[in-house]
């Protein structure tokens, strides 16, 4: 149980707040690359409590600027893309992707005003379908050579969704292996030809048992949490018999992501990115090891739940998450449909805009959450003391963080540790692009 003061420290992310200073040490997902497609590649972005405008100029170069024009603070998100930059419609001031003022056309012809005007700009880079931004001071860190960043474009798919609560409770649901047996329980299994792209539907490695059955019939996993050089490894063991155990290995990537298996051949790396203190986006990169991702199917599946242009969920507090009492009695544990994103959304949003952790009572299944909070508080203190926190990497360090290895499969009860590592190696050896020896964080 945390104190109210401790809860504030780990949840508040605006500029100057302790967690805000920490998160500004990292590249943050700011938008999907597809959001800048079309005739007018300009998007308003709110990230870590800051109002920004993201755009591609006429040459295709990315720019991220403070959203208020430095002239009289009009909204640059309504600007015009022309003459090599973004032009404010109020008085025509023009800014390039670096924030340099190129023109102040309403001023006298001999005016040198624009030479003294600079709009705050931020580094941006596109990786695997996501545009990342760095809002911190100094040089941004290097990207680790993780699977989701080194896989070729056809083998990755990116998406996002809006969540109406604080970033930390959204992240913490992914550290809890036990909840899936309840929150995501289905009373009947589906045919495998409908499993593609859907969480907890496919069979595990070396098994014909669908994950829905594993979770339903074996609801009490033995959970182990191991520290790694990137955060935490979480292992959930569900003993099916004396001979066989279901092994699920997931990873917490500090400070705000996790990597989990979607199926035997695909993983999800998912960030939880604060808009402000009381809302966030999840951003996910789906990475395939065996064949290019069917991006149309993946996108169509997810657009059944989310609306454009802001990726808002079609169900939420405003319509009781689609709750159906008949469904709860006969089909699903929650009565909230078949998309597990809705289940998670209810679980974390129902805790309140910012969870009051002074009122919670943690158990053994929460050991990963406890371990992560300890790391989070320690790294917040490190930043306050002027020390680089965990996973702020230079180029050489970034080359050593690979993978991370993640899987679920059914293996021998006695030799499960060797089994899961061999499953990951086997998957990598069959992939054309994968690094065959990912970090185990040991």
WOLINBEL-V411887 format. One record per helix or strand of 2 or more residues. SS is the DSSP state (h for helix, s for strand). FROM is the first residue (numbers start at 1). LEN is the number of residues. If there is no record, write none. Layout:
SS,FROM,LEN ; SS,FROM,LEN
This chain:
h,4,8 ; h,18,6 ; s,27,6 ; h,33,4 ; s,42,6 ; s,50,7 ; s,62,5 ; h,76,3 ; s,80,3 ; s,85,3 ; s,94,2 ; s,100,4 ; h,113,4 ; s,123,5 ; s,130,5 ; s,145,2 ; h,147,4 ; h,153,3 ; s,156,8 ; h,167,9 ; h,177,7 ; h,192,3 ; h,211,7 ; s,222,6 ; s,231,9 ; s,244,10 ; s,257,5 ; s,266,11 ; s,279,10 ; h,295,9 ; s,306,2 ; s,312,2 ; h,317,6 ; h,325,6 ; h,340,10 ; h,357,3 ; h,364,21 ; h,395,4 ; s,402,2 ; s,407,6 ; h,416,14
